[in-house]
Amino acid sequence: MILTTAMHDYPWTMPFLLIALGVAFAAIFGRVQRMVFGETSGQRLPHPPALIPVFVHLGLVLTLGLYIPPYLANWFKQAAALIG
């Protein structure tokens, strides 16, 4: 929304905005690269991580992605009507 509004109202600011976004993305990417691919100083967990909650949540999200019960759909419609 920021980009489209700036493009519509102030088209001359677009090059500056895009350069600033590129610099911000590059800075974040540089930090994330080291976090993901860097060496770790931490020790391993003494037990394996709990995977049951992860798969229960995944199943719930998949189920709601394929079928939303009518009462839940009505609740979402009422919430959207309240927002506007």
C-alpha positions in Angstrom: 0.0 0.0 0.0 2.9 2.3 0.7 4.3 1.7 -2.7 1.1 2.2 -4.6 0.2 5.3 -2.7 3.6 6.8 -3.2 3.5 5.9 -6.9 0.1 7.5 -7.3 0.6 10.7 -5.2 4.4 11.3 -5.4 5.9 9.4 -8.4 9.2 11.2 -8.1 9.9 9.5 -4.7 9.7 6.0 -6.1 13.5 5.6 -6.9 14.4 6.7 -3.4 11.8 4.5 -1.8 12.9 1.5 -3.9 16.6 2.1 -3.0 15.8 2.4 0.7 13.7 -0.9 0.6 16.6 -2.6 -1.2 19.1 -1.5 1.4 16.8 -2.6 4.2 16.3 -6.0 2.6 20.0 -6.5 2.0 20.7 -5.7 5.7 18.1 -8.1 7.0 19.2 -10.8 4.5 22.8 -10.4 5.7 21.8 -11.0 9.3 19.5 -13.9 8.5 22.3 -15.6 6.4 24.6 -15.7 9.4 21.8 -17.0 11.7 20.8 -19.8 9.3 24.2 -20.9 8.0 26.6 -19.8 10.7 28.3 -22.0 13.3 26.5 -22.6 16.5 27.8 -22.4 20.0 24.7 -23.9 21.7 24.4 -27.5 22.8 21.9 -30.0 21.5 18.7 -30.6 23.4 18.8 -33.5 25.8 15.6 -34.9 24.4 14.0 -34.8 20.9 11.6 -31.9 20.2 7.8 -32.6 20.6 6.4 -33.1 17.1 2.8 -34.0 18.1 1.7 -30.4 18.6 3.2 -29.5 15.3 1.3 -32.2 13.4 -1.9 -31.5 15.3 -1.7 -27.8 14.3 -0.8 -28.7 10.7 -3.8 -31.1 10.5 -6.1 -28.4 11.9 -4.9 -25.8 9.5 -5.2 -28.2 6.6 -8.8 -29.2 7.7 -9.8 -25.5 8.0 -8.2 -24.8 4.6 -10.4 -27.4 2.9 -13.6 -27.1 4.9 -14.8 -24.2 7.1 -17.8 -25.1 9.3 -20.9 -22.8 8.7 -20.9 -21.4 12.2 -17.2 -20.4 11.8 -17.8 -18.9 8.4 -20.7 -16.8 9.8 -18.4 -15.7 12.7 -15.8 -14.6 10.2 -18.5 -12.7 8.1 -19.7 -10.9 11.3 -16.2 -9.9 12.2 -15.5 -8.6 8.7 -18.8 -6.6 8.8 -17.7 -5.1 12.2 -14.4 -4.0 10.7 -16.0 -2.4 7.7 
